[in-house]
Amino acid sequence: MGSTPALGPVDFLVLTFPGTAVDETVAAALAEVVGKGLVTLLDLIVLTMDAAGTVTESEVDDDLAEVGLTGLTAADIDLVSDADVEVVRTSMVPGSTAVILVFEQTWATRLASAVRAAEGEVALHVPIPRDVVESAVSAAATT
């Protein structure tokens, strides 16, 4: 078995939207962070559910223009399992779109490599919900 490539942190993210296409501002923002090298897409799957409940599945190498995502590429790594897709599929409502992303936080690759080389590890990583951050910032501004 070969060595694992140096990777930054990898995240699994599901974005959901009303309708059967992703808003162009979201698509542009995603293309921007990928284009700037801040993140590297490792896998991307789009599920659309029409009003009748029929789900269509597309992957990054398919034509994604119909769902509003064009010009994106992903590494040749299939990290989203069939079980992952099924969990997302069962949580969808008619007339909605789900974008499943697996991405490397490329900006942190050097830091992650340095931590591993120093025999360090992430002891805790807790994403803080946006509403909690907004409340804390608001409270700090009034004190």
Contacts in CASP RR format, 6 or more apart in sequence:
PFRMAT RR
TARGET T0000
AUTHOR 0000-0000-0000
METHOD contacts of the structure
MODEL  1
MGSTPALGPVDFLVLTFPGTAVDETVAAALAEVVGKGLVTLLDLIVLTMD
AAGTVTESEVDDDLAEVGLTGLTAADIDLVSDADVEVVRTSMVPGSTAVI
LVFEQTWATRLASAVRAAEGEVALHVPIPRDVVESAVSAAATT
6 109 0 8 1.000
6 112 0 8 1.000
6 113 0 8 1.000
7 104 0 8 1.000
7 109 0 8 1.000
7 112 0 8 1.000
8 104 0 8 1.000
8 105 0 8 1.000
8 106 0 8 1.000
8 108 0 8 1.000
8 109 0 8 1.000
8 111 0 8 1.000
8 112 0 8 1.000
8 113 0 8 1.000
9 104 0 8 1.000
9 105 0 8 1.000
9 108 0 8 1.000
9 112 0 8 1.000
9 122 0 8 1.000
9 125 0 8 1.000
10 42 0 8 1.000
10 79 0 8 1.000
10 102 0 8 1.000
10 103 0 8 1.000
10 104 0 8 1.000
10 105 0 8 1.000
11 101 0 8 1.000
11 102 0 8 1.000
11 103 0 8 1.000
11 105 0 8 1.000
12 79 0 8 1.000
12 80 0 8 1.000
12 84 0 8 1.000
12 100 0 8 1.000
12 101 0 8 1.000
12 102 0 8 1.000
13 100 0 8 1.000
13 101 0 8 1.000
13 102 0 8 1.000
13 103 0 8 1.000
14 88 0 8 1.000
14 98 0 8 1.000
14 99 0 8 1.000
14 100 0 8 1.000
14 101 0 8 1.000
15 22 0 8 1.000
15 26 0 8 1.000
15 98 0 8 1.000
15 99 0 8 1.000
15 101 0 8 1.000
16 92 0 8 1.000
16 96 0 8 1.000
16 97 0 8 1.000
16 98 0 8 1.000
16 99 0 8 1.000
17 23 0 8 1.000
17 26 0 8 1.000
17 96 0 8 1.000
17 97 0 8 1.000
17 98 0 8 1.000
17 99 0 8 1.000
18 95 0 8 1.000
18 96 0 8 1.000
18 97 0 8 1.000
19 48 0 8 1.000
19 95 0 8 1.000
19 96 0 8 1.000
19 97 0 8 1.000
20 48 0 8 1.000
20 49 0 8 1.000
20 50 0 8 1.000
20 67 0 8 1.000
20 95 0 8 1.000
20 96 0 8 1.000
20 97 0 8 1.000
21 48 0 8 1.000
21 66 0 8 1.000
21 67 0 8 1.000
21 68 0 8 1.000
21 97 0 8 1.000
22 46 0 8 1.000
22 67 0 8 1.000
22 68 0 8 1.000
22 69 0 8 1.000
22 97 0 8 1.000
22 99 0 8 1.000
24 68 0 8 1.000
27 68 0 8 1.000
27 69 0 8 1.000
27 70 0 8 1.000
30 69 0 8 1.000
30 72 0 8 1.000
31 71 0 8 1.000
31 72 0 8 1.000
33 39 0 8 1.000
34 40 0 8 1.000
34 41 0 8 1.000
34 72 0 8 1.000
37 106 0 8 1.000
37 107 0 8 1.000
38 105 0 8 1.000
38 106 0 8 1.000
38 107 0 8 1.000
39 103 0 8 1.000
39 104 0 8 1.000
39 105 0 8 1.000
39 106 0 8 1.000
39 107 0 8 1.000
40 75 0 8 1.000
40 103 0 8 1.000
40 104 0 8 1.000
40 106 0 8 1.000
41 60 0 8 1.000
41 72 0 8 1.000
41 73 0 8 1.000
41 74 0 8 1.000
41 75 0 8 1.000
41 101 0 8 1.000
41 102 0 8 1.000
41 103 0 8 1.000
42 74 0 8 1.000
42 75 0 8 1.000
42 77 0 8 1.000
42 79 0 8 1.000
42 102 0 8 1.000
42 103 0 8 1.000
42 104 0 8 1.000
43 60 0 8 1.000
43 74 0 8 1.000
43 75 0 8 1.000
43 77 0 8 1.000
43 78 0 8 1.000
43 79 0 8 1.000
43 80 0 8 1.000
43 100 0 8 1.000
43 101 0 8 1.000
43 102 0 8 1.000
44 59 0 8 1.000
44 60 0 8 1.000
44 69 0 8 1.000
44 72 0 8 1.000
44 74 0 8 1.000
44 99 0 8 1.000
44 100 0 8 1.000
44 101 0 8 1.000
44 102 0 8 1.000
45 57 0 8 1.000
45 58 0 8 1.000
45 59 0 8 1.000
45 60 0 8 1.000
45 80 0 8 1.000
45 85 0 8 1.000
45 99 0 8 1.000
45 100 0 8 1.000
46 57 0 8 1.000
46 58 0 8 1.000
46 59 0 8 1.000
46 64 0 8 1.000
46 67 0 8 1.000
46 69 0 8 1.000
46 97 0 8 1.000
46 98 0 8 1.000
46 99 0 8 1.000
46 100 0 8 1.000
47 55 0 8 1.000
47 56 0 8 1.000
47 57 0 8 1.000
47 58 0 8 1.000
47 85 0 8 1.000
47 88 0 8 1.000
47 89 0 8 1.000
47 92 0 8 1.000
47 97 0 8 1.000
47 98 0 8 1.000
47 100 0 8 1.000
48 55 0 8 1.000
48 56 0 8 1.000
48 58 0 8 1.000
48 67 0 8 1.000
48 95 0 8 1.000
48 96 0 8 1.000
48 97 0 8 1.000
48 98 0 8 1.000
49 55 0 8 1.000
49 56 0 8 1.000
49 92 0 8 1.000
49 93 0 8 1.000
49 94 0 8 1.000
49 95 0 8 1.000
49 96 0 8 1.000
49 97 0 8 1.000
50 56 0 8 1.000
50 94 0 8 1.000
50 95 0 8 1.000
51 94 0 8 1.000
51 95 0 8 1.000
52 94 0 8 1.000
53 94 0 8 1.000
53 95 0 8 1.000
55 89 0 8 1.000
55 92 0 8 1.000
57 85 0 8 1.000
58 64 0 8 1.000
58 67 0 8 1.000
60 72 0 8 1.000
60 73 0 8 1.000
60 74 0 8 1.000
61 74 0 8 1.000
64 70 0 8 1.000
64 71 0 8 1.000
64 72 0 8 1.000
67 97 0 8 1.000
69 99 0 8 1.000
77 102 0 8 1.000
79 102 0 8 1.000
80 100 0 8 1.000
80 102 0 8 1.000
84 100 0 8 1.000
85 100 0 8 1.000
88 98 0 8 1.000
88 100 0 8 1.000
89 98 0 8 1.000
91 98 0 8 1.000
92 98 0 8 1.000
115 121 0 8 1.000
115 122 0 8 1.000
END
